[in-house]
Amino acid sequence: MTEALSTQRRIANGVHLLTALGACTGLIALQRIVEGDIRSGLIWLIVCQILDGIDGPIARYYEIDSQSSRIDGRILDLLVDYVTCVVVPTVLLVKMHLVASEFTMLVAGSMLLSSVLWFARSDAETEDHWFRGFPAMWNIVIPSFLILRASETTVLLVTLGFCVLQLTNVEFPHIVRARAMRRLTVTVAVFYFFCFGWLSVTYPNGPGVLRSVILFAPLYMMFLVLWRTWAPHRTIVGRSVV
């Protein structure tokens, strides 16, 4: 093995380790939530999101998939994501009684079931980097319900709606990789995560104005989804989603 190849292998293994660390930070978030330290749990979920957000670009930059012969980075990422994006938020929903008690197991079970089926999809992403079906972003959705103090009925209906959407071909944009409207989408996402992080760190006493402001981001995302679904070839202000 040449020195260059050996270095590439070490980089690949380092990136895989970075991805795998998400399982450990997810466990810490889970422990904090179970113990009732919700603010700490939310903060650790943000740490999970940061790890999930940086490992992919690093892996693509170093072409990790072509350098590691023993570890499949995609499978590793899916396994960690199921823990941090699905299991931990599901426990948060149950722990905080975000839905009426008679619907708790229905909602929690639906999240786990629909998400594991979505992660197993072979067609989960289009060539232009849109996800087919809701991409199991429960690590954003459930904490947002908590921070925004959503009603039990809202949580019930929206969550079950997303569970159904996971099993459809309705397309959601990859925030960073989808080319259509990328600059605006990334700007909205960065602003949202800043507000989301602030409200998590200061939970439950965050500024009320931020709870109103961050509603723009999910409304914007749903606009893109509806545009892509119902009028994909129509341009708006010279922009297109295809």
N, C-alpha and C positions, 0 to 999 in steps of 0.2 A: 504493500500500500504506500503510495507516494505521500510526502509530507502535506501537500495541498489537500489531498483527499482525506487524510487523517484529520486535518483542521476542519474541513467541511463536516465530517462526521461528528466531531466534538460540538460544533455549532448546532448541528441538527439535534443532538441529544440534549443540549442546553435549552433549546427552544421547547422540546417536548417536556422537559422538566418544568419549565415555566408554565406550560399549559396544565400539567398535572397538579401544580401547586393550587390551582383553582379548586380542586377537590378538598384540599386542606382548609382553605379559606372559607369554602362553603360549609364545611363541618363546624368551623368556629361560629359562623353566622347562625347555623342551626342550633348550636348549643346556647348562644345568647338569646335566641328567640324562645326556646323551650324554657329557659330560666326566667323569662319575663323582662330581660334587658333589651327592649325593643329598639331603642336608639342605637345601641351598640350593634345589634343584629342588622339594622339598616345600613350602618356604616360598613360592616363587613361584606354585605351584599354589593356595595359600591366597589369595594376592593376586588371582588369577584368580577365585576363588570370591567374594571380597568384591565385586569389580567386578560380577560376574554377579548378586550378591544385591541391589545397590543401584540398578542402572540401571532395573530393571523398576518398582519402586515410584515412582521419580522420573518415569519415562515416563508411568505411569498418573496420577500426581498432576497433571502438566501436560498430560495428554491429547495426548501427542506424535503419535500416529497421525493425528490430525486437523489437525496443524499443519505437517507436513513432506510436501511433494508429490513430492519426488524420491527419498527414501530410505525403504524399507520397513523399519521397525524390527524387525519379526518375522523377516524374512529375514536381516537383519544379525545379530540375536541367535543365530539357528540356525547361521549360518556360524562365528561366533566360538565358540559352544558346541561345535561339532564338533571344532574344534582343541583347545580347552582341556579338554573333558570326555571326549574319545575318543582323539584322536591322541596327545597327550602321555602320558596314562596307559598307552596301549598300548605306547609306547616304553619307559616305566618298567617294565612287566611283562617286556618282552624283555630290557632291559638288566640287570635284577636276577635274571634266570633264575627267576622265580617259579613256573614250571611246568617239568616235565622237557623236555629239549631236543627230544625227538621229537614233543612236542605244542605247542611254542612257536608255530609258524606257524599251526597249526589254531586255537589260541585267539586269537591276535592277529588273524588274518583274520576269524574269526567276530565279534569285537568290532567291527571296522571295518565289516563287511558288515551285520550286524544293526542297528547304530547308524545308518548312513546311510539304511537303509530306515525306521527309526523316525522319524528327523527329517523324512522326506518324507511321513509320514502326515498325511492331512487330518483325521483323527479322533483326533489324539493326546491331546486334552484334553476332558473332559466339561464340561457346563455348570456343574457344581458344583466344578470345578477338581480333578478327579482325572485322572491320566495313564493312558491306555490303553497297557498294555505297560510294561515296565521303562524308566524315563526316562533311560537312558544316563548314569547318575551314576557313570561309571567314575573320575572325578576324586576320588571318595570311596572307592569300592570297592577299587581297586588300591592306593592308598597305605595303606588300612586293612589289606589283606593283608600289606603290607610291615611296617607298624608292629606288627601283632599276631603277626608271625612265623608266619603260616599255613603249613601243609604244602603241598607241591606238589599232592597229591591234592585237598586242600580247595580250593585256588585253581582247579584244573582243573574240578572238578565245579560249584562255585558260579558260576564265570564262564560256562561253557557253559549252565548253567541260566538265568542272567540273559539270555544271548543269545537263548535260546528264548522267554523271557517277553517280550522286546521285540516279538515278532511275534504276540503274543496280545492278548486284550482284558482280561487281568487288570489291575485298576486299582490304582495307587499314588497316595497323596495328595500334592498340592502342599503342601510344608511350611508355607508362609505363607498361601496363598489358600484351601485346602480348609477349609470351615466346620466340618465334623465333627471334634470333639476338638481344635479348633485350639489352645486355650490350652495343653493338655498337650503336644501335638505340638511347638509352638514351644519350650516349656520344655525338652523332651527334646533338641530339635535344638540349641539354644543351648548346653546342657551338653555335648553330644557335640562340637560344633565347638570349644569351649574346650579340652576334653581332647585332641581331635585336633590342634589347633594347638600345644598344649604338647608333645605327643609328636613333632610334626614338627620344632619348633624344637630339641628336645633329642635328636633322632634321632642315633645308634641307642641312646642311653643314657637314655631316658626312664623315669620311675617305673613299675615293673611293675604297681603297683596300678591305675594309670590304664588300662593295657591290658586289665585285667579289667573295670573299670567301664564303659568305652565299649561293651562288648558289649551293654549294655542297650538302646542306641538301635536298632541293627539288629533286635534281637529284638522291640522295640516296634513298629517299622515293619512287620515281617512279620506281627505280630498284627493290625494294622489291615488289611493286605492280605487276610489269610485271613478276617477278619470281614466285610469288604466283599464278598468273593467268595462265601462259603458261607452267610452269615446276615445279609445287609444290613439286613433289617428287624427284626432282634432287638436289643432294647436291653440294655445291660449297665450296671448301676448308674445307670439312668435316662438313659444316653447312647446315641446312634445314630450310624451312619456314613453315613446318607443324609439 
